Amino acid sequence: MTAELVRGQNHTLPQTRLEIRVSAGCPVVAGATLGDEHGTVRGTEWVAHPGSPRLPGLEVSRQAAADHRLAVDLDALPGAVHRVTVLLALPTGAGHPARFGAVAAPFVAVTGLDGTEIATFTLIGLDTESAVAALELYRRQGAWKVRAVGQGYAAGLAGMLADQGLDRAAELAASIQDAVASGLARSVAPPPPRAPDGERVRHPAGPAPSPADPAPPRPGSEPLGGPTTAPATGATTGTAPGAATAGNAAPGTAGGGPIDYAHPRRQTSAPPPPPPTAPSAAPGQPAPPVAGDATGWSMDERLYNQIWGMFEDLARAVAAYRSAVDFAESRMEQELDRALSDPRHRMGGAGDLARERARDKCQDLTARAREVLDRDLSQLAAESAVVEPALPAPYAGWDNPVWHGYRVPMELPMALRLGDLHLPERTDLRIPLLVRLPLERGVWIHSGRTASEAAAATGGDRLRRLAMDTAVTLAARLLAVYPANEFSVHVIDPAGAAAGALAPLTDAGVLAAPPASGAGGVSAVLAHLTRRVDLVQMAVRAGAADSLPPDLDTGEHLLIVNDFPHGFDDRAVTQLRYLADEGPAVGVHLLMVADREDARDYGPVLDPLWRSLLRVTPVADDHLVDPWVGHAWTYEPCRVPEGSRVLEQVLALVAAARRADPR
């Protein structure tokens, strides 16, 4: 029976190999400290955190997320360790809540490796605290117990580490937050809320699951961006992320003024359930997949929610499989250790028989886990085969026939496809990477070498060309999904090296101006966009949007920067950072095409810029992580099929619509 703890209560742990699962209403940092018999943390090497996630007997998450799984092996801890304290902290920086009182109460569960809950604790009563010691595992008279702590710290992570006796706590806290910021730069955008019917992957009736079968997530838990994060996503009211609400509406804009840089406004009541179009299934069998079977006000919104549901299902199914395999292998290692330590097994064939049995058990558990995974993957693959052909142009790949019937839209869609994601367990099962519109942060297309096989097999010049091609196709998709003359694209190409890649945009005449080159061109474009951001910000803050100059274009703007930092002086770099930080809120977005190694000459001044942008690659690379379990997903950009003229045809229609509707 699960022990539901309250603050200060303890419970005996029946086993020493454990998982600690954390569910929160927003991304949190999860870590752990090791304490001696007095509870003192003797040094930074006794702290597990995203920058140093592994210690003997302990492993924590590498990034901030709404869901975490911490692995603990109490028998493998150093002998001097008598206490393991699980800590949670809020990431610092813009866009993150500053106190736990502003978010849903975190939930912590101590489970066995098979997912069985041993003890749970809900951290209620938090207010101004930005860090909290959630619970502790402690050794008492040779036995291990868990205690619900719930001690919050308004002084944050530094205050909590200092309270545990750690020297230079502030420095370690700062390094942890830096590691978290780097991890968030790799994370994909938060997903929408899950459908109210709970888990989407449904299995046919069968025997009870074994310890190797995947354990379902805790009922009622919400992933990143779920209903518990309504202030950030508007999920409980059907509002898209970033939409103007009572707390964040810009004066004179979202309230009905002529300028609205918020996301498309949605209904303020719960969306209706999907239409009952799914055909009935045989008893004990999952229902046949249907495109658009998620909740939403429109088919586009239902498809968007369905894709995110598939994304989460795939992440969790693979996480359960990998956890089951780890369990089977650790169990085999324990049985092999016992067999080798038994003197009776050192002679004759008893030892060989014990080892063979241990390996057979491991193979059996692994095979059963793979069977469950294959069942889930087959269901998701069938769903993907139905959903992909039904996608509208903004969600579709360039090879989708929907582009051949493309027409310039009258209103902005809720999302845009940025590429595809897949995992090594089944590389042909691709999940579209959808990002909300308008863009909430810019994009950095990394034109240098990475550790991926595709990058290693591609020459440096070829990588740079592919990076610029990726930027052009992304700009074309943005131009195609916005209504006519509501989206402008500017290009900075200091050395004029991207003329060939930019040809589709320049030939179609859809750029706001010819690509800027040379120091004068760079300065002019940055000054123009910086002035626009300044004027709109001042008008919004003063509630005087009607007073903007008549020559100011109030549409959305995208700035493509090629070959950064070549051609940029210190002033230009400062302006670029300003646009990256302040531009998205007022309709100016940044698309960088650069090699991170080339930008290192500027030192730490560009680190905030690097972390604030979503990094993608022109070739396949496994650098992006999901917001649920932190898998490394292989990302591939959307490419135009070889020999296809679809890009030129779409841009020609965009240009014609612009000429027909001059503003």
Secondary structure, DSSP 8 states (H G I E B T S, - for coil): --EEE-TT-EEE-S-SEEEEEEEEEEEEEEEEEEE-TT----SGGGEEBTTB-EETTEE--SS-EEEEEEEEEGGGS-TT--EEEEEEE---STTS-SSGGGS---EEEEE-TTS-EEEEEE--S--S-SEEEEEEEEEETTEEEEEEEEEEETTHHHHHHHHTT-TTHHHHHHHHHHHHHHHHHHB--------TT-------S-S---TTS-----TT---TTSGGGHHHH-GGGT--TT---TTT--TTTTTTSS---S-----SS------S-S----TTS-----TT-S--SSHHHHHHHHHHHHHHHHHHHHHHHHHHHHHHHHHHHHHHHHHHH-GGGSSTTHHHHHHHHHHHHHHHHHHHHHHHHHHHHHHHHHHHHHHHHH--GGGS-TTSGGGGG----SS--SEEEEEEEEETTEEEEEEEEEEESS-SS-EEEE-S--SSHHHHTS-HHHHHHHHHHHHHHHHHHHHHHS-TTSEEEEEE-TT-TTTTTTHHHHHHT-SSSS-B-HHHHHHHHHHHHHHHHHHHHHHHHHT-GGGS-TT---SEEEEEEEEETTT--HHHHHHHHHHHHHTGGGTEEEEEEE-TTGGGGGGGGGHHHHHHSEEE-SS-EEEEE-TTT--EEEEEE----TT--HHHHHHHHHHHHHHHS--
